[in-house]
Amino acid sequence: MELVAEDLQAFAVFARHRNFTRAADELHVSQPALHTRIRKLETRLATQLYVKQGRQLLLTDAGEKLAAFANDTRDRTADFLRTLDAAPPRPLVLMAGSGAYLYLLGDPLRRYLARGHALRLRTGDATTTLTELRSGTADLGVTALGIPPDDLDCALLGQFPQTLIVRSDHRLAGRRTVRLKDLQDEALVVPPKDRPHRQQLERSMLDQGLRWSVAVEAEGWELLVHFVRLGIGPAVVNGSVRTTSAVRKIPVKDLPPVRYYVVTRPGRDERIEGLRRALR
């Protein structure tokens, strides 16, 4: 069975975006042409490379393996070409969520980049980060995980309590700690329903039989804090989130801490190990 280099490149780009429109734009081809190429690749391999789940396209196990192979082939080709013309190494790809970039990685990244290292930064949630690490699209990830996966190397970067943030005039503002039962009948500022933080909060409130409502849904920690400052309602956030003096942060005793990990594939090379050490 022959795999054409252009097909591998096309699939690697598709696997990175998991979106035909954006992948076609990067490859400078039409969306139907890219769709046809991927379908022919599936036929040639006699396996399904991706599935549609709601509005998302997800790689199958075979798709993740092919993406990893395509990216490994790209890297090996680049390494060989560098031996011929001493071309600079490709930038490493770091994948992390907006919270990690905002509150955890600023200083380490500044120091790393100041030493002249090339680095490409991408954003994504935990699921996307793990998928792109497995496929070889990303070299290293920083993300919050409940249970670290067995097939990737996960080193604890830090852990933070989950905290309630309220305005200084809120009824709970004087408390040193709170429990979920203290939020009975509160209208909370929360992330969208598909976010892991929201899902965990809903499960915990449901387990304790607590009533609550949604004051507003907000995407991103900074917007949640902004709505709290406006008096829309309190919010439960990751303890690493920075706030102003107008907002009180109170640890929630009966919620588990949020643990951030630096995640890499096994067998990482020295450049990836160097970035891993820099971030830790």
Secondary structure, DSSP 8 states (H G I E B T S, - for coil): ----HHHHHHHHHHHHH--HHHHHHHHTS-HHHHHHHHHHHHHHHTS--EEEETTEEEE-HHHHHHHHHHHHHHHHHHHHHHHHH------EEEEE-HHHHHHTSHHHHHHHHHTT--EEEEE--HHHHHHHHHHTS-SEEEEE-SS--TTSEEEEEEEE-EEEEEETTSTTTT-S-B-GGGGTTEEEEE--TTSHHHHHHHHHHHHTT--EEEEEE-SSHHHHHHHHHHTS--EEEETT----TTEEEEEBTTS--EEEEEEE-TT--HHHHHHHHHH-
